[in-house]
Amino acid sequence: MNKIIAGLGVTTLIVAGTVSADTLTDVKEKGYLQCGVGQGLPGFSSPDESGHWQGIDVDVCRAVAAATLGDANKVKYTPLSAKERFTALQSGEIDILSRNTTETFTRDTALGLDFAGINYYDGQGFMVRKGLGISSAKELSGAAVCTNAGTTTEMNAADYFRSNGMDYKIVAFEKMDEVVVAYDAGRCDVFTTDRSGLAAQRSKLKEPAKHMILPETISKEPLGPVVRHGDNRWGDVVRWSLRVMKNAEEMGVTSSNVDAMRADKSNPARNRLLGTAGNMGEKLGLSNEWSYNIIKQVGNYGEAYSRNLGPTTPINLPRGINNLWTNGGIQYAAPIR
């Protein structure tokens, strides 16, 4: 039986034999990272034809494995529905949740979980058939709206329709693939989820070109990895693994030039990033190769974005606000010093 213990401002989920207060030690001892991912969202987390998981959320887990175990491939993936994801993390079934999950006040304070950074800034939108002749979400009064159950999208849609005095009907499904099938079959007029998700799921429709994403963005959806509350050292490892990827892009360090950059000791900030100064790894309970391993094996944030969501992919999502702050976006990582 699961038991919640609350006190001194900390909530811990206790499940006999499964949850440790030190996930880093557990991961090192078992020799792999158990990562909770989506059930198939192209660009974020989905298996390829060979069954190998890929996506920008998957790369967060690979970065953490590279940092902690020295090998980005030492990851086992657990596909989770929106309804299952938090329970899987709370119970200790997974070590980290990296599944296009929105940070909200309630999730951060009431579930015994901590968000460890934002790897994609998103917002909720609407997709419709072009044949409907609709050009704005303000024209959706009376629509049947397909979405994923157990997510922030239901509340956001309710807030939007009510604040604009429009009637609507929610048609919710537990699995995203069920939402896609229902929308494609005409069981609803509108498909709503994060705009990145709409772009990814549109590629699965029978005739993608006949569908359009409306211009309105109705919410803020900062997406990122999640860990259990109270496990501060593990939270730091996940948080700084993501920050390494962003700082590396800012400094122009890539998977292909990292060895040359590491040999060039002329830049003190870069030396700390690449583990040749400052003993930063030791401060996290890791080797000082931790950040080098992330960049060498996974790449910087820009490389991960381009590989999974960029113009050479079927998703083709412009960087937009997910550009670095130096390029007009809001991706900004605390410095390693």
SULUR-V723116 format. One record per backbone hydrogen bond with DSSP energy under -0.5 kcal/mol. NH is the residue of the N-H (numbers start at 1). CO is the residue of the C=O. If there is no record, write none. Layout:
# SULUR-V723116
((NH	CO) (NH	CO))
This chain:
# SULUR-V723116
((3	14) (5	3) (5	12) (6	4) (7	10) (10	7) (12	5) (14	3) (14	12) (15	13) (18	15) (19	15) (20	18) (26	22) (27	23) (28	24) (29	25) (30	26) (31	27) (32	27) (33	74) (35	33) (35	76) (36	96) (37	35) (37	78) (40	45) (41	45) (42	40) (44	41) (45	41) (46	54) (48	52) (51	48) (54	46) (56	43) (57	44) (58	44) (59	55) (60	56) (61	57) (62	58) (63	59) (64	60) (65	61) (66	62) (67	63) (68	64) (69	65) (70	65) (70	66) (71	65) (74	71) (75	73) (76	33) (78	35) (79	77) (80	37) (82	174) (85	81) (88	84) (89	85) (90	86) (91	87) (92	89) (93	88) (94	88) (95	34) (96	34) (97	226) (98	36) (98	96) (103	222) (104	102) (108	104) (109	105) (110	106) (111	107) (114	227) (116	225) (119	117) (119	223) (120	223) (122	120) (122	221) (125	193) (127	191) (128	212) (129	189) (130	210) (132	129) (133	130) (139	136) (140	137) (142	167) (143	140) (143	167) (145	143) (145	169) (146	144) (146	190) (147	171) (149	173) (151	148) (154	151) (155	151) (156	152) (157	153) (158	154) (159	155) (160	156) (161	157) (162	158) (163	159) (164	160) (165	162) (166	161) (169	143) (171	145) (172	170) (173	147) (178	175) (179	175) (180	176) (181	177) (182	178) (183	179) (184	180) (185	181) (186	183) (187	182) (189	144) (190	144) (191	127) (192	146) (193	125) (195	123) (198	194) (199	195) (200	196) (201	197) (202	198) (203	199) (203	200) (204	201) (205	202) (208	205) (210	207) (211	208) (212	128) (214	126) (214	212) (215	135) (218	124) (218	216) (221	122) (221	219) (223	120) (223	221) (224	101) (226	97) (227	114) (229	112) (231	228) (232	230) (235	231) (236	232) (237	233) (238	234) (239	235) (240	236) (241	237) (242	238) (243	239) (244	240) (245	241) (246	242) (247	243) (248	244) (249	245) (250	246) (251	247) (252	248) (252	249) (253	248) (254	252) (258	254) (261	257) (262	258) (263	259) (264	260) (265	263) (267	264) (268	266) (271	267) (272	268) (273	269) (274	270) (275	272) (276	271) (277	271) (280	277) (283	279) (284	280) (284	281) (285	282) (286	281) (290	287) (293	289) (294	290) (295	291) (296	292) (297	293) (298	294) (299	294) (301	245) (304	300) (305	301) (306	302) (307	303) (308	304) (309	305) (310	305) (310	306) (313	310) (316	310) (317	309) (318	316) (322	319) (323	320) (325	331) (327	324) (328	325) (329	324) (330	321) (331	323) (332	330) (337	335))
